[in-house]
Amino acid sequence: MSPRRILEIIGAVELVTLVLMLGNVVTVHQPTVSGVLGPIHGLAYMGTVIGAVLVMEGRHRVWLLALIPGIGGLLSARAASPRRTPSAGGA
């Protein structure tokens, strides 16, 4: 599994846990849900930042994007993707 794919997975977990926590706060506000999702979200956030630092390959934009809560992991995974060059035989 590529480092970019791992970063995408961790970023998705970060986003899903944030949405679930915010949904819990807005609706029923169950302390148990917050108690479970809070640490998972925190670990996913830290994993995103650490993963982005490991795959940045000299591009500071990758780990700076990872610092954005919620969507930073997905943004940094996209920024960490190899740069595509246009095909030479285009029409």
Summary of the structure (lengths in Angstrom):
residues: 91
radius of gyration: 16.1
end to end distance: 34.7
largest distance: 59.1
contacts: 252
relative contact order: 0.20
helix: 70%
strand: 0%
